[in-house]
């Protein structure tokens, strides 16, 4: 799997592309696993989130896309 960022810049550059990677955070006895997730929308906007599981990340992306579609539908002035 590739790194999500190189020198602080996202490597998720292609529209429709998604990437994720897991990492651990915490002290020795209290380490917790997290998933960093990025999705580049077809309009070029980047969605990035950190959650405990990939499923939670994808669920958040779906909610973000639904809200984005509702907002875009409301922008139409006729």
C-alpha positions in Angstrom: 0.0 0.0 0.0 1.2 3.5 -0.7 1.5 6.3 1.8 -1.4 8.7 1.8 0.9 11.7 1.9 4.4 12.6 0.7 5.8 15.7 2.5 2.4 16.5 3.8 0.8 16.5 0.3 -2.0 13.9 -0.5 -1.1 11.2 -3.0 -4.8 10.6 -3.8 -4.8 12.6 -7.0 -7.0 10.8 -9.5 -10.7 11.6 -9.5 -12.6 8.6 -8.0 -9.5 7.3 -6.3 -9.6 6.1 -2.7 -6.8 5.0 -0.4 -6.5 3.9 3.2 -3.8 2.9 5.7 -3.9 1.8 9.3 -1.7 3.2 12.1 -1.4 2.9 15.9 -1.6 5.7 18.3 -1.2 5.8 22.1 1.2 4.6 24.8 2.6 1.1 25.1 -0.3 -0.3 27.1 -3.0 1.8 25.5 -2.3 1.6 21.8 -5.3 1.9 19.5 -5.6 1.1 15.8 -7.0 3.7 13.5 -7.7 3.9 9.7 -6.7 7.0 7.7 -8.9 7.2 4.6 -8.9 9.6 1.6 -11.2 9.8 -1.4 -10.8 12.2 -4.3 -14.3 13.0 -5.6 -14.9 13.2 -9.4 -15.1 17.0 -9.1 -11.6 17.1 -7.6 -12.5 17.7 -3.9 -10.6 15.6 -1.4 -12.4 13.9 1.5 -10.1 12.7 4.3 -11.0 11.2 7.6 -9.5 9.1 10.5 -11.8 6.6 12.2 -11.2 3.3 14.1 -12.3 1.1 11.1 -12.4 1.3 7.3 -16.2 0.7 7.4 -16.7 3.8 9.6 -14.6 5.8 7.2 -16.6 4.6 4.2 -19.9 5.3 6.0 -18.7 8.8 6.7 -17.7 9.3 3.0 -21.1 8.1 1.8 -22.8 10.6 4.2 -20.5 13.3 2.9 -21.3 12.5 -0.7 -25.1 12.5 0.0 -24.8 15.9 1.7 -22.7 17.2 -1.2 -25.3 16.0 -3.7 -28.1 17.7 -1.7 -26.1 20.9 -1.6 -25.4 20.8 -5.3 -29.1 20.1 -6.1 -30.1 23.1 -4.0 -27.7 25.4 -5.9 -29.8 25.2 -9.1 -31.6 28.5 -9.6 -34.1 28.5 -12.5 
